[in-house]
């Protein structure tokens, strides 16, 4: 029987329980009341606390769903086009950890896009995996990294046929993505599953103007942060599975290890409601946000600002998420940080900023008036530019990418636990094991991971960056005179 997309079974179960008005003798201790002695708390929390329940006969169990939660997850799978969907209350982080632990045993090899979220690296550490870290393609126009080249992945698959999975991350934080289909096809040709961290793309595929989703591209496991662009509460996410290349039992077991045994039912119910909105409204859910974006983009033609994906800021082979407005000063006289601060002064709060870009995220909760407010803010900023500080010190810096793909990388072994480290001169670090991250910015792709062997070519490149004054993140010494290495590694003794 076709599932009833108009239902939100978990949310409905919580409402039904609250309407019982039964006397609670179960956790949580607040007993669905604002009992903190703070008069204003009732204004904000009272209604929500009525739904903050625990695993009861009528609310179900996240780790062994049999009732409304099971039905809610089945509806989500139908909505997003997965064979199986699991709700997450620890954000995409918990999904990334679970899918990695579910496919990889200690010492086994995976192929990983180098510019992934730290939760993917933490998953590799917990799994004790070895990883080939593939450098991504860097868009020369924007200086931002996307996904690895198909040719490079193909060469890696031939060289390492024992790989247990390919792990990718798309879209990036700026809403930029490329076609995942050829990468998925290359891995599947070797019968290797593809795991995708699609945290910023839970809305993909639900409107003609939105990019295609990783599930539609054929990925075997996809993690999405439903709270980022859709209507889930913060920490609400989903893990989607499809096909038979993954051992789903192992992934489910990993989820029980990384998810709380006391999950938040308000967060779970918000996932149910976010799914229902998409299931029922489909592309209409994005009309207000897209109209707001269109109004802003049209207004930019009369201002000294640009937006990635519009006008001259379009690159071939890149797909842009229209709900991520990535703004920049066209002449490079205003940094992304300064633009963010100016927007804050005008009452608009961006998602994030870097040296060049200010990123603004819209979603299903956005309204057309948001576009009006942003247009007014940008107009006011443009009018005040001559007197704004920092307007001459923020020209775009050329992406620091040279030396990142000199050859096919060697496997890096990941682990965790206490590791003693020491500081040595960079020139004396060849053959040692890195104990810190070295991340040139832009484009923000790690040149070195903790646990990675420092090669002669790596040191040569770092020395060049030092002379060029490249901006380095992660390293204790951003000037790259010294570097931290693991004690007891190659040259000690």
DAGILIN-V535717 format. One record per backbone hydrogen bond with DSSP energy under -1.0 kcal/mol. CO is the residue of the C=O (numbers start at 1). NH is the residue of the N-H. Records with the same first field share a line. If there is no record, write none. Layout:
# DAGILIN-V535717
CO = NH ; NH
This chain:
# DAGILIN-V535717
3 = 5
4 = 7
8 = 12
9 = 13
10 = 14
11 = 15
12 = 16
13 = 17
14 = 18
15 = 19
17 = 20
18 = 21
28 = 31
30 = 33
33 = 35
38 = 41
41 = 45
42 = 46
45 = 49
48 = 51
51 = 53
56 = 59 ; 60
67 = 71
68 = 72
69 = 73
70 = 74
71 = 75
72 = 76
73 = 77
74 = 78
75 = 79
76 = 80
77 = 81 ; 82
84 = 241
86 = 239
88 = 237
90 = 94
92 = 96
93 = 97
94 = 98
95 = 99
96 = 100
97 = 101
98 = 102
100 = 104
105 = 108
108 = 130
109 = 164
110 = 132
111 = 167
112 = 134
114 = 116
117 = 120 ; 121
118 = 122
119 = 123
120 = 124
121 = 125
122 = 126
123 = 127
124 = 129
128 = 107
129 = 414
130 = 110
131 = 412
132 = 112
134 = 114
137 = 146
139 = 143
144 = 139
147 = 137
149 = 153
150 = 154
151 = 155
152 = 156
153 = 157
154 = 158
155 = 159
156 = 160
160 = 163
165 = 111
166 = 195
167 = 113
168 = 197
172 = 175
175 = 321
176 = 172
177 = 319
180 = 184
181 = 185
182 = 186
183 = 187
184 = 188
185 = 189
187 = 190 ; 192
188 = 191
193 = 166
194 = 220 ; 221
195 = 168
196 = 198 ; 223
197 = 170
198 = 201
199 = 225
201 = 204
203 = 206
207 = 210
211 = 205
213 = 217
214 = 219
215 = 218
220 = 242
221 = 196
222 = 240
223 = 198
224 = 226 ; 238
225 = 228
226 = 232
229 = 364
233 = 236
235 = 91
236 = 227
237 = 88
238 = 224
239 = 86
240 = 222
241 = 83 ; 84
246 = 248
247 = 251
248 = 252
249 = 253
250 = 254
251 = 255
252 = 256
254 = 258
255 = 259
264 = 268
265 = 269
266 = 270
267 = 271
268 = 272
269 = 273
270 = 274
271 = 275
272 = 276
273 = 277
274 = 278
275 = 279
276 = 280
277 = 281
278 = 282
281 = 284
282 = 285
283 = 286
284 = 287
286 = 290
287 = 291
288 = 292
289 = 293
290 = 294
291 = 295
292 = 296
293 = 297
294 = 298
295 = 299
296 = 300
299 = 302
300 = 303
304 = 330
306 = 328
307 = 310
310 = 313
313 = 309
315 = 318
319 = 177
321 = 324
323 = 362
325 = 360
326 = 308
327 = 358
328 = 306
329 = 332
335 = 339
336 = 340
337 = 341
338 = 342
339 = 343
340 = 344
341 = 345
342 = 346
343 = 348
344 = 347
352 = 359
355 = 336
357 = 354
358 = 327
359 = 351 ; 352
360 = 325
363 = 366
367 = 370
368 = 372
369 = 373
370 = 374
371 = 375
372 = 376
373 = 377
374 = 378
375 = 379
376 = 380
377 = 381
378 = 382
379 = 383
380 = 384
384 = 387
385 = 388
399 = 401
401 = 404
412 = 131
420 = 487
422 = 485
424 = 483
425 = 428
426 = 429
429 = 432
432 = 454
433 = 486
434 = 451
438 = 447 ; 448
439 = 473
440 = 444
442 = 400
448 = 438
449 = 452
452 = 434
454 = 431
455 = 459
456 = 460
457 = 461
458 = 462
459 = 463
460 = 464
461 = 465
462 = 466
463 = 467
464 = 468
465 = 470
471 = 441
473 = 439
477 = 480
481 = 426
483 = 424
484 = 435
485 = 422
486 = 489
489 = 492
